[in-house]
Amino acid sequence: MGATQGSSTWTWFRKAAEGGEGWAQASLGEAYLNGEGVPQNLAAARSWFKKSAEQENPLGQYRYGMVLVKGIGGARDVAAGAAFLAEAAAAGSEEALSVLAQLDW
């Protein structure tokens, strides 16, 4: 995202995310996951990815599926993660399709 917490760009992304914009929610999830512009917070990343996935945003579905599969920011849930990855794959995410093919059930 390239913005630091408190900047006008960060404020804009946050408002968009809080307003239900799936792309902005996925972007905030990425920021918290990687500690970009904010302190790393895996639970917050997971929460924002979940919100994005619930908006049917393919990137949010992919990222939420991945954190569920890997147990990042919360409990590991491969079955639920695979379901979100399948939704992302159905929306055209080649990354999600690749991960689904490699999942070790």
PyRosetta script that sets phi, psi and omega in degrees:
from pyrosetta import init, pose_from_sequence

init()
pose = pose_from_sequence("MGATQGSSTWTWFRKAAEGGEGWAQASLGEAYLNGEGVPQNLAAARSWFKKSAEQENPLGQYRYGMVLVKGIGGARDVAAGAAFLAEAAAAGSEEALSVLAQLDW")
pose.set_psi(1, -37.1)
pose.set_omega(1, 174.6)
pose.set_phi(2, 79.2)
pose.set_psi(2, 7.5)
pose.set_omega(2, 179.9)
pose.set_phi(3, -110.8)
pose.set_psi(3, 149.6)
pose.set_omega(3, 176.8)
pose.set_phi(4, -101.3)
pose.set_psi(4, 150.6)
pose.set_omega(4, -179.5)
pose.set_phi(5, -56.0)
pose.set_psi(5, 132.7)
pose.set_omega(5, -179.3)
pose.set_phi(6, 97.7)
pose.set_psi(6, -17.1)
pose.set_omega(6, 178.7)
pose.set_phi(7, -74.8)
pose.set_psi(7, 164.8)
pose.set_omega(7, 179.9)
pose.set_phi(8, -66.2)
pose.set_psi(8, -33.6)
pose.set_omega(8, 177.7)
pose.set_phi(9, -65.6)
pose.set_psi(9, -44.5)
pose.set_omega(9, 178.8)
pose.set_phi(10, -60.7)
pose.set_psi(10, -44.5)
pose.set_omega(10, -179.7)
pose.set_phi(11, -60.4)
pose.set_psi(11, -41.3)
pose.set_omega(11, 179.5)
pose.set_phi(12, -64.1)
pose.set_psi(12, -47.4)
pose.set_omega(12, 178.2)
pose.set_phi(13, -60.2)
pose.set_psi(13, -44.3)
pose.set_omega(13, -178.1)
pose.set_phi(14, -61.9)
pose.set_psi(14, -44.7)
pose.set_omega(14, 179.6)
pose.set_phi(15, -63.7)
pose.set_psi(15, -41.3)
pose.set_omega(15, 178.3)
pose.set_phi(16, -63.4)
pose.set_psi(16, -42.6)
pose.set_omega(16, 179.7)
pose.set_phi(17, -64.6)
pose.set_psi(17, -46.0)
pose.set_omega(17, 180.0)
pose.set_phi(18, -66.2)
pose.set_psi(18, -23.7)
pose.set_omega(18, 177.3)
pose.set_phi(19, -82.6)
pose.set_psi(19, 0.4)
pose.set_omega(19, 175.2)
pose.set_phi(20, 96.7)
pose.set_psi(20, 12.1)
pose.set_omega(20, 178.5)
pose.set_phi(21, -77.6)
pose.set_psi(21, 112.9)
pose.set_omega(21, -175.7)
pose.set_phi(22, -59.6)
pose.set_psi(22, -39.6)
pose.set_omega(22, 179.9)
pose.set_phi(23, -64.3)
pose.set_psi(23, -38.2)
pose.set_omega(23, 179.5)
pose.set_phi(24, -71.2)
pose.set_psi(24, -37.5)
pose.set_omega(24, 177.0)
pose.set_phi(25, -62.9)
pose.set_psi(25, -41.8)
pose.set_omega(25, 177.1)
pose.set_phi(26, -64.6)
pose.set_psi(26, -38.9)
pose.set_omega(26, 178.9)
pose.set_phi(27, -64.5)
pose.set_psi(27, -41.8)
pose.set_omega(27, 177.1)
pose.set_phi(28, -66.2)
pose.set_psi(28, -38.8)
pose.set_omega(28, 175.7)
pose.set_phi(29, -57.6)
pose.set_psi(29, -44.8)
pose.set_omega(29, 177.7)
pose.set_phi(30, -60.5)
pose.set_psi(30, -44.1)
pose.set_omega(30, -179.8)
pose.set_phi(31, -59.8)
pose.set_psi(31, -47.4)
pose.set_omega(31, 179.7)
pose.set_phi(32, -69.0)
pose.set_psi(32, -35.0)
pose.set_omega(32, 179.2)
pose.set_phi(33, -63.0)
pose.set_psi(33, -43.0)
pose.set_omega(33, -174.3)
pose.set_phi(34, -100.2)
pose.set_psi(34, -2.3)
pose.set_omega(34, -178.6)
pose.set_phi(35, 66.6)
pose.set_psi(35, 36.6)
pose.set_omega(35, -179.5)
pose.set_phi(36, -93.1)
pose.set_psi(36, 104.6)
pose.set_omega(36, 179.1)
pose.set_phi(37, 82.8)
pose.set_psi(37, -9.4)
pose.set_omega(37, 178.7)
pose.set_phi(38, -142.0)
pose.set_psi(38, 158.8)
pose.set_omega(38, 172.7)
pose.set_phi(39, -61.8)
pose.set_psi(39, 140.1)
pose.set_omega(39, 178.2)
pose.set_phi(40, -59.5)
pose.set_psi(40, 132.3)
pose.set_omega(40, -179.6)
pose.set_phi(41, -146.9)
pose.set_psi(41, 97.6)
pose.set_omega(41, -173.8)
pose.set_phi(42, -66.6)
pose.set_psi(42, -35.0)
pose.set_omega(42, 177.8)
pose.set_phi(43, -66.6)
pose.set_psi(43, -40.1)
pose.set_omega(43, 177.6)
pose.set_phi(44, -66.9)
pose.set_psi(44, -39.4)
pose.set_omega(44, 177.1)
pose.set_phi(45, -58.5)
pose.set_psi(45, -48.5)
pose.set_omega(45, -179.2)
pose.set_phi(46, -59.9)
pose.set_psi(46, -42.8)
pose.set_omega(46, -179.8)
pose.set_phi(47, -62.3)
pose.set_psi(47, -44.8)
pose.set_omega(47, 179.2)
pose.set_phi(48, -67.9)
pose.set_psi(48, -38.2)
pose.set_omega(48, 176.4)
pose.set_phi(49, -62.7)
pose.set_psi(49, -39.9)
pose.set_omega(49, 179.0)
pose.set_phi(50, -62.1)
pose.set_psi(50, -45.4)
pose.set_omega(50, 178.9)
pose.set_phi(51, -60.4)
pose.set_psi(51, -42.0)
pose.set_omega(51, 179.1)
pose.set_phi(52, -64.8)
pose.set_psi(52, -43.8)
pose.set_omega(52, 178.9)
pose.set_phi(53, -61.0)
pose.set_psi(53, -38.4)
pose.set_omega(53, 179.1)
pose.set_phi(54, -67.0)
pose.set_psi(54, -20.7)
pose.set_omega(54, 175.7)
pose.set_phi(55, -87.3)
pose.set_psi(55, 4.5)
pose.set_omega(55, -179.4)
pose.set_phi(56, 64.0)
pose.set_psi(56, 32.1)
pose.set_omega(56, 174.7)
pose.set_phi(57, -82.0)
pose.set_psi(57, 121.6)
pose.set_omega(57, -176.4)
pose.set_phi(58, -58.2)
pose.set_psi(58, -38.8)
pose.set_omega(58, 177.4)
pose.set_phi(59, -66.1)
pose.set_psi(59, -41.4)
pose.set_omega(59, 176.8)
pose.set_phi(60, -63.0)
pose.set_psi(60, -40.8)
pose.set_omega(60, 177.8)
pose.set_phi(61, -62.3)
pose.set_psi(61, -44.5)
pose.set_omega(61, 179.7)
pose.set_phi(62, -63.0)
pose.set_psi(62, -51.1)
pose.set_omega(62, -177.4)
pose.set_phi(63, -65.3)
pose.set_psi(63, -40.6)
pose.set_omega(63, 179.2)
pose.set_phi(64, -65.8)
pose.set_psi(64, -41.9)
pose.set_omega(64, 175.7)
pose.set_phi(65, -57.3)
pose.set_psi(65, -42.1)
pose.set_omega(65, -179.1)
pose.set_phi(66, -66.8)
pose.set_psi(66, -43.1)
pose.set_omega(66, -179.7)
pose.set_phi(67, -67.7)
pose.set_psi(67, -31.7)
pose.set_omega(67, 176.0)
pose.set_phi(68, -68.0)
pose.set_psi(68, -46.7)
pose.set_omega(68, -179.2)
pose.set_phi(69, -61.2)
pose.set_psi(69, -39.8)
pose.set_omega(69, -176.8)
pose.set_phi(70, -89.4)
pose.set_psi(70, -12.9)
pose.set_omega(70, -178.1)
pose.set_phi(71, 73.8)
pose.set_psi(71, 33.2)
pose.set_omega(71, 180.0)
pose.set_phi(72, -85.6)
pose.set_psi(72, 125.6)
pose.set_omega(72, 177.1)
pose.set_phi(73, 74.5)
pose.set_psi(73, 11.9)
pose.set_omega(73, -179.5)
pose.set_phi(74, 169.7)
pose.set_psi(74, -167.6)
pose.set_omega(74, -176.9)
pose.set_phi(75, -67.7)
pose.set_psi(75, 148.9)
pose.set_omega(75, 176.2)
pose.set_phi(76, -79.5)
pose.set_psi(76, 133.5)
pose.set_omega(76, 178.1)
pose.set_phi(77, -146.0)
pose.set_psi(77, 88.8)
pose.set_omega(77, -174.8)
pose.set_phi(78, -63.2)
pose.set_psi(78, -42.6)
pose.set_omega(78, -178.1)
pose.set_phi(79, -62.5)
pose.set_psi(79, -47.2)
pose.set_omega(79, 179.1)
pose.set_phi(80, -66.4)
pose.set_psi(80, -39.8)
pose.set_omega(80, 177.9)
pose.set_phi(81, -61.0)
pose.set_psi(81, -43.1)
pose.set_omega(81, 179.3)
pose.set_phi(82, -62.4)
pose.set_psi(82, -36.0)
pose.set_omega(82, 178.9)
pose.set_phi(83, -63.5)
pose.set_psi(83, -42.9)
pose.set_omega(83, 178.1)
pose.set_phi(84, -69.9)
pose.set_psi(84, -36.5)
pose.set_omega(84, 176.0)
pose.set_phi(85, -63.5)
pose.set_psi(85, -38.4)
pose.set_omega(85, 177.8)
pose.set_phi(86, -63.7)
pose.set_psi(86, -39.1)
pose.set_omega(86, 176.8)
pose.set_phi(87, -63.7)
pose.set_psi(87, -42.7)
pose.set_omega(87, 178.5)
pose.set_phi(88, -64.5)
pose.set_psi(88, -41.6)
pose.set_omega(88, 178.4)
pose.set_phi(89, -62.6)
pose.set_psi(89, -41.1)
pose.set_omega(89, 179.0)
pose.set_phi(90, -64.0)
pose.set_psi(90, -26.5)
pose.set_omega(90, 178.4)
pose.set_phi(91, -86.8)
pose.set_psi(91, 0.5)
pose.set_omega(91, 175.3)
pose.set_phi(92, 108.5)
pose.set_psi(92, 6.7)
pose.set_omega(92, -179.9)
pose.set_phi(93, -77.6)
pose.set_psi(93, 108.9)
pose.set_omega(93, 177.9)
pose.set_phi(94, -68.8)
pose.set_psi(94, -32.0)
pose.set_omega(94, 177.0)
pose.set_phi(95, -60.4)
pose.set_psi(95, -45.8)
pose.set_omega(95, -179.6)
pose.set_phi(96, -63.6)
pose.set_psi(96, -41.6)
pose.set_omega(96, 178.6)
pose.set_phi(97, -61.2)
pose.set_psi(97, -41.8)
pose.set_omega(97, 178.8)
pose.set_phi(98, -63.8)
pose.set_psi(98, -43.5)
pose.set_omega(98, -180.0)
pose.set_phi(99, -64.6)
pose.set_psi(99, -42.7)
pose.set_omega(99, 179.9)
pose.set_phi(100, -59.5)
pose.set_psi(100, -38.2)
pose.set_omega(100, -179.7)
pose.set_phi(101, -68.1)
pose.set_psi(101, -23.2)
pose.set_omega(101, -176.3)
pose.set_phi(102, -102.4)
pose.set_psi(102, -5.0)
pose.set_omega(102, -177.0)
pose.set_phi(103, -60.8)
pose.set_psi(103, 134.0)
pose.set_omega(103, 177.5)
pose.set_phi(104, -99.5)
pose.set_psi(104, 96.9)
pose.set_omega(104, -178.1)
pose.set_phi(105, -73.6)
pose.dump_pdb("model.pdb")
